[in-house]
Amino acid sequence: RRASSLQGGLNPPLDERTLRSGSPCGPRIDGYARAYDMAFELIIGAALLGLLAFQGWLTARVWKSRLYERKQKVWQVQLIWLVPVIGAGLVFSVLQDDERSERRPTTQLKS
């Protein structure tokens, strides 16, 4: 205790509460850490919510599509939900390509 008083008060004495908090700055750092944790949780939550919304929208789009048979639609929906990111991206790109080719006007050669 005497050594800390010789330091001229530049560093606050370490008490039991400060040692338990893990930081000599105490609750202020804990407050910042909680804010970062909360921001991280919000970002992760928003990303998961966005992923679920995309998968739901894509599932509805697959079921409304007239390009595939029922069995193919079931396989695509299974791919969307069982392999969330990769499966949904794959089904989305295949569905886009198929719809583009369906819309593309056919050109006929003049004889």
N, CA and C of each residue as an Amber inpcrd file, in Angstrom:
protein
   333
   0.8200000  -1.1860000   0.0000000   0.0000000   0.0000000   0.0000000
   0.8690000   1.2560000   0.0000000   1.9440000   1.1580000   0.6690000
   2.8090000   2.3140000   0.7610000   3.4230000   2.6380000  -0.6000000
   3.7410000   1.6060000  -1.4190000   4.3300000   1.8430000  -2.7360000
   3.3520000   2.5770000  -3.6350000   2.0690000   2.2580000  -3.5350000
   1.1060000   2.9430000  -4.3900000   0.9410000   4.4030000  -3.9860000
   1.1080000   4.7160000  -2.6980000   0.9960000   6.1120000  -2.2820000
   2.2270000   6.9030000  -2.7080000   3.3520000   6.2280000  -2.9300000
   4.5590000   6.9060000  -3.3760000   4.5060000   7.2620000  -4.8540000
   3.5860000   6.6580000  -5.6010000   3.4940000   6.9250000  -7.0320000
   2.8510000   8.2770000  -7.3080000   2.4180000   8.9550000  -6.3180000
   1.8670000  10.2880000  -6.5030000   0.4270000  10.2670000  -6.9680000
  -0.2450000   9.1490000  -6.8560000  -1.6580000   9.0800000  -7.2230000
  -1.9120000   8.9870000  -8.7220000  -0.8770000   8.7450000  -9.5080000
  -1.0780000   8.6290000 -10.9520000  -1.9090000   7.3990000 -11.3060000
  -1.6870000   6.3290000 -10.6320000  -2.4570000   5.1090000 -10.8580000
  -3.3570000   4.8760000  -9.6580000  -4.6450000   4.6350000  -9.8880000
  -5.5190000   4.3820000  -8.7430000  -5.1520000   3.0650000  -8.0840000
  -5.3580000   2.9620000  -6.7860000  -5.0450000   1.7010000  -6.1080000
  -5.9680000   0.5970000  -6.6140000  -5.4380000  -0.6050000  -6.7260000
  -6.2220000  -1.7390000  -7.1980000  -6.9720000  -2.3480000  -6.0260000
  -8.2640000  -2.2400000  -6.0460000  -9.0560000  -2.8510000  -4.9880000
  -9.6430000  -4.1640000  -5.5030000 -10.3700000  -4.8290000  -4.6540000
 -10.9240000  -6.1480000  -4.9880000 -11.9030000  -6.0760000  -6.1680000
 -12.7300000  -5.0320000  -6.2180000 -13.7040000  -4.8870000  -7.2970000
 -13.0130000  -4.6890000  -8.6480000 -11.9590000  -3.8860000  -8.6660000
 -11.2220000  -3.6490000  -9.9020000 -10.5700000  -4.9300000 -10.3960000
 -10.0040000  -5.7000000  -9.4760000  -9.3630000  -6.9500000  -9.8640000
 -10.3860000  -7.9420000 -10.4290000 -11.5910000  -7.9770000  -9.8830000
 -12.6320000  -8.8860000 -10.3920000 -13.1070000  -8.4720000 -11.7730000
 -13.1480000  -7.1870000 -12.0710000 -13.6450000  -6.7360000 -13.3680000
 -12.6490000  -7.0200000 -14.4820000 -11.4050000  -7.2970000 -14.1450000
 -10.4160000  -7.6410000 -15.1560000  -9.7360000  -6.4380000 -15.7700000
 -10.0690000  -5.2360000 -15.3240000  -9.4770000  -4.0470000 -15.9020000
  -9.3100000  -2.9770000 -14.8270000  -8.2130000  -2.2540000 -14.8350000
  -8.0570000  -1.1900000 -13.8620000  -9.0300000  -0.0360000 -14.1110000
  -9.6060000   0.0650000 -15.3040000 -10.5680000   1.1240000 -15.6050000
 -11.9680000   0.7570000 -15.1330000 -12.1900000  -0.4750000 -14.7880000
 -13.4510000  -0.9100000 -14.1960000 -14.6430000  -0.9150000 -15.1360000
 -15.7650000  -0.3950000 -14.6490000 -17.0250000  -0.5310000 -15.3680000
 -17.0720000   0.1730000 -16.7170000 -16.2650000   1.2060000 -16.9240000
 -16.3220000   1.9220000 -18.1980000 -15.9720000   1.0000000 -19.3550000
 -14.9150000   0.2220000 -19.2320000 -14.5320000  -0.7130000 -20.2800000
 -15.5940000  -1.7990000 -20.4110000 -16.1440000  -2.2470000 -19.2920000
 -17.2020000  -3.2380000 -19.3540000 -18.4010000  -2.6920000 -20.1200000
 -18.7120000  -1.4130000 -19.9480000 -19.8200000  -0.7940000 -20.6620000
 -19.5830000  -0.7810000 -22.1630000 -18.3460000  -0.4360000 -22.5710000
 -18.0160000  -0.4600000 -23.9920000 -18.0750000  -1.8780000 -24.5390000
 -17.5890000  -2.8270000 -23.7650000 -17.6180000  -4.2230000 -24.2070000
 -19.0620000  -4.6910000 -24.3810000 -19.9360000  -4.3070000 -23.4630000
 -21.3450000  -4.6740000 -23.5910000 -21.9600000  -4.0450000 -24.8270000
 -21.6070000  -2.8040000 -25.1310000 -22.1370000  -2.1300000 -26.3190000
 -21.6770000  -2.8410000 -27.5880000 -20.3980000  -3.2290000 -27.6310000
 -19.8960000  -3.9530000 -28.8010000 -20.5540000  -5.3240000 -28.9190000
 -20.7380000  -6.0070000 -27.7870000 -21.4120000  -7.3030000 -27.8110000
 -22.8400000  -7.1600000 -28.3150000 -23.5250000  -6.1220000 -27.8690000
 -24.9030000  -5.9200000 -28.2880000 -24.9680000  -5.5780000 -29.7770000
 -24.0520000  -4.7620000 -30.2570000 -24.0090000  -4.4140000 -31.6750000
 -23.7250000  -5.6600000 -32.5100000 -22.7990000  -6.4850000 -32.0450000
 -22.4720000  -7.7240000 -32.7490000 -23.6840000  -8.6430000 -32.8090000
 -24.3960000  -8.7730000 -31.6850000 -25.5910000  -9.6170000 -31.6580000
 -26.6750000  -9.0790000 -32.5860000 -26.8170000  -7.7620000 -32.6550000
 -27.8030000  -7.1700000 -33.5660000 -27.4330000  -7.4260000 -35.0220000
 -26.1620000  -7.3190000 -35.3400000 -25.7200000  -7.5640000 -36.7210000
 -25.9430000  -9.0220000 -37.0990000 -25.5660000  -9.9350000 -36.2170000
 -25.7730000 -11.3590000 -36.4850000 -27.2710000 -11.6690000 -36.5990000
 -28.0670000 -11.0920000 -35.7090000 -29.5130000 -11.3010000 -35.7610000
 -30.1180000 -10.7800000 -37.0560000 -29.6850000  -9.5980000 -37.4890000
 -30.1870000  -9.0290000 -38.7420000 -29.7740000  -9.8830000 -39.9350000
 -28.5410000 -10.4020000 -39.9110000 -28.0860000 -11.2620000 -41.0070000
 -28.8910000 -12.5580000 -41.0620000 -29.1480000 -13.1640000 -39.9070000
 -29.9560000 -14.3890000 -39.8780000 -31.3910000 -14.1240000 -40.3200000
 -31.9410000 -13.0120000 -39.8800000 -33.2970000 -12.6510000 -40.2930000
 -33.3530000 -12.4140000 -41.8000000 -32.3400000 -11.7400000 -42.3360000
 -32.2650000 -11.5210000 -43.7820000 -32.1550000 -12.8290000 -44.5480000
 -31.3520000 -13.7530000 -44.0300000 -31.1980000 -15.0590000 -44.6730000
 -32.5120000 -15.8290000 -44.6690000 -33.2060000 -15.8230000 -43.5280000
 -34.4950000 -16.5150000 -43.4480000 -35.5350000 -15.8840000 -44.3710000
 -35.5360000 -14.5550000 -44.4540000 -36.4660000 -13.8710000 -45.3510000
 -36.1710000 -14.2250000 -46.8120000 -34.8920000 -14.2490000 -47.1820000
 -34.5070000 -14.6020000 -48.5480000 -34.9130000 -16.0340000 -48.8750000
 -34.6670000 -16.9350000 -47.9480000 -35.0290000 -18.3350000 -48.1740000
 -36.5440000 -18.5060000 -48.2860000 -37.2930000 -17.7910000 -47.4680000
 -38.7530000 -17.8510000 -47.5560000 -39.2630000 -17.3090000 -48.8730000
 -38.7120000 -16.1800000 -49.3010000 -39.0920000 -15.5780000 -50.5800000
 -38.7380000 -16.5060000 -51.7410000 -37.5660000 -17.1100000 -51.6890000
 -37.1310000 -18.0130000 -52.7460000 -37.9840000 -19.2770000 -52.7820000
 -38.3790000 -19.7870000 -51.6150000 -39.2590000 -20.9560000 -51.5550000
 -40.5920000 -20.6450000 -52.2230000 -41.1630000 -19.4970000 -51.9140000
 -42.4360000 -19.1040000 -52.5390000 -42.2680000 -18.9530000 -54.0430000
 -41.1520000 -18.4110000 -54.4630000 -40.8940000 -18.2260000 -55.9020000
 -40.7610000 -19.5630000 -56.6240000 -40.1060000 -20.5230000 -55.9840000
 -39.9680000 -21.8520000 -56.5850000 -41.3410000 -22.5030000 -56.7230000
 -42.1740000 -22.4210000 -55.6750000 -43.4960000 -23.0610000 -55.7280000
 -44.4050000 -22.4100000 -56.7620000 -44.2330000 -21.1070000 -57.0080000
 -45.0620000 -20.4210000 -58.0080000 -44.5710000 -20.6460000 -59.4310000
 -43.3570000 -21.0950000 -59.5730000 -42.7700000 -21.2790000 -60.8990000
 -43.5080000 -22.3590000 -61.6750000 -43.6880000 -22.1170000 -62.9560000
 -44.3380000 -23.0980000 -63.8340000 -43.3150000 -23.8720000 -64.6600000
 -42.0420000 -23.6350000 -64.3860000 -40.9880000 -24.2610000 -65.1810000
 -40.6350000 -25.6660000 -64.7170000 -41.0140000 -26.0360000 -63.4930000
 -40.5820000 -27.3110000 -62.9270000 -41.7640000 -28.1640000 -62.5230000
 -41.5060000 -29.4660000 -62.4820000 -42.5060000 -30.3900000 -61.9620000
 -42.4740000 -30.3480000 -60.4460000 -43.4950000 -30.9320000 -59.8350000
 -43.6030000 -30.9160000 -58.3750000 -42.3860000 -31.5580000 -57.7000000
 -41.9230000 -32.6690000 -58.2310000 -40.7830000 -33.3690000 -57.6350000
 -39.5210000 -32.4910000 -57.6670000 -39.3240000 -31.7880000 -58.7700000
 -38.1760000 -30.8930000 -58.8770000 -38.2850000 -29.7330000 -57.8770000
 -39.5100000 -29.2380000 -57.7060000 -39.7210000 -28.1550000 -56.7520000
 -39.4100000 -28.6160000 -55.3270000 -39.8180000 -29.8270000 -54.9890000
 -39.5270000 -30.3710000 -53.6530000 -38.0250000 -30.4720000 -53.4500000
 -37.3030000 -30.9500000 -54.4480000 -35.8360000 -31.0560000 -54.3330000
 -35.2040000 -29.6760000 -54.1540000 -35.6890000 -28.7080000 -54.9160000
 -35.1170000 -27.3670000 -54.8080000 -35.3810000 -26.7540000 -53.4260000
 -36.5880000 -26.9350000 -52.9230000 -36.9120000 -26.3930000 -51.5960000
 -36.0780000 -27.0860000 -50.5230000 -35.8620000 -28.3760000 -50.6600000
 -35.0020000 -29.0850000 -49.7100000 -33.5780000 -28.5370000 -49.7650000
 -33.0960000 -28.2730000 -50.9540000 -31.7590000 -27.7130000 -51.1160000
 -31.6730000 -26.3310000 -50.4720000 -32.7130000 -25.5220000 -50.6330000
 -32.7350000 -24.1750000 -50.0510000 -32.6240000 -24.2400000 -48.5340000
 -33.3800000 -25.1330000 -47.9020000 -33.4570000 -25.1430000 -46.4420000
 -32.4180000 -26.0400000 -45.7730000 -31.9290000 -27.0640000 -46.4550000
 -30.9520000 -27.9560000 -45.8300000 -29.5130000 -27.4620000 -45.9870000
 -29.2540000 -26.7100000 -47.0490000 -27.9350000 -26.1070000 -47.2640000
 -28.1870000 -24.6110000 -47.4650000 -28.4210000 -23.8710000 -46.3780000
 -28.9970000 -22.5230000 -46.4690000 -28.3190000 -21.5460000 -47.4220000
 -27.0910000 -21.2280000 -47.2620000 -26.4840000 -20.1750000 -48.0720000
 -26.1630000 -20.6710000 -49.4760000 -25.4500000 -21.7560000 -49.5810000
 -25.0270000 -22.2790000 -50.8880000 -26.2310000 -22.7900000 -51.6760000
 -27.1050000 -23.5490000 -51.0310000 -28.2740000 -24.0990000 -51.7030000
 -29.1940000 -23.0170000 -52.2170000 -29.4550000 -22.0010000 -51.3960000
 -30.3270000 -20.9080000 -51.8170000 -29.7050000 -20.1320000 -52.9730000
 -28.4130000 -19.8920000 -52.9100000 -27.7370000 -19.1960000 -54.0060000
 -27.7690000 -19.9910000 -55.2930000 -27.5720000 -21.2890000 -55.1920000
 -27.6070000 -22.1460000 -56.3680000 -28.9970000 -22.1800000 -56.9930000
 -30.0250000 -22.3730000 -56.1740000 -31.3940000 -22.4110000 -56.6840000
 -31.7750000 -21.0580000 -57.2770000 -31.3660000 -19.9750000 -56.6340000
 -31.6660000 -18.6340000 -57.1370000 -31.0570000 -18.4250000 -58.5200000
 -29.7920000 -18.7940000 -58.6840000 -29.1440000 -18.5820000 -59.9840000
 -29.7430000 -19.4730000 -61.0680000 -30.0780000 -20.7270000 -60.7390000
 -30.6940000 -21.6210000 -61.7180000 -32.0800000 -21.0990000 -62.1110000
 -32.8390000 -20.6390000 -61.1310000 -34.1690000 -20.1090000 -61.4040000
 -34.0890000 -18.8590000 -62.2740000 -33.1260000 -17.9900000 -62.0140000
 -32.9310000 -16.7870000 -62.8270000 -32.6000000 -17.1610000 -64.2690000
 -31.6640000 -18.0970000 -64.4470000 -31.2750000 -18.5070000 -65.8010000
 -32.4420000 -19.1270000 -66.5530000 -33.2020000 -19.9790000 -65.8730000
 -34.3390000 -20.6230000 -66.5280000 -35.4210000 -19.6180000 -66.9040000
 -35.6730000 -18.6410000 -66.0450000 -36.6800000 -17.6340000 -66.3650000
 -36.2250000 -16.7240000 -67.4940000 -34.9360000 -16.4130000 -67.5450000
 -34.4170000 -15.6070000 -68.6540000 -34.5630000 -16.3480000 -69.9770000
 -34.2210000 -17.6260000 -69.9800000 -34.3290000 -18.3900000 -71.2250000
 -35.7900000 -18.5760000 -71.6290000 -36.6850000 -18.6240000 -70.6730000
 -38.1070000 -18.7390000 -70.9630000 -38.6490000 -17.4490000 -71.5740000
 -38.1750000 -16.3100000 -71.1210000 -38.6320000 -15.0130000 -71.6230000
 -38.0100000 -14.6270000 -72.9530000 -36.8240000 -15.1450000 -73.2310000
 -36.0840000 -14.7530000 -74.4220000 -36.8840000 -15.1250000 -75.6760000
 -37.1020000 -14.1590000 -76.5540000 -37.8630000 -14.4830000 -77.7660000
 -37.0630000 -15.3950000 -78.6910000 -37.7500000 -16.3050000 -79.2890000
 -37.0630000 -17.2090000 -80.2240000 -36.9600000 -16.5210000 -81.5740000
 -35.8160000 -16.6280000 -82.1760000 -35.6200000 -16.0410000 -83.4970000
 -35.7560000 -17.1240000 -84.5340000 -36.4010000 -16.7730000 -85.5720000
 -36.5900000 -17.7440000 -86.6520000 -35.8240000 -17.2690000 -87.8710000
 -35.2370000 -18.1910000 -88.5410000 -34.4810000 -17.8630000 -89.7450000
 -35.4380000 -17.6450000 -90.9090000 -35.1350000 -16.6510000 -91.6890000
 -35.9640000 -16.3910000 -92.8760000 -35.5010000 -17.3220000 -93.9840000
 -36.4510000 -17.8490000 -94.7080000 -36.0640000 -18.7280000 -95.8030000
 -36.1220000 -18.0530000 -97.1300000
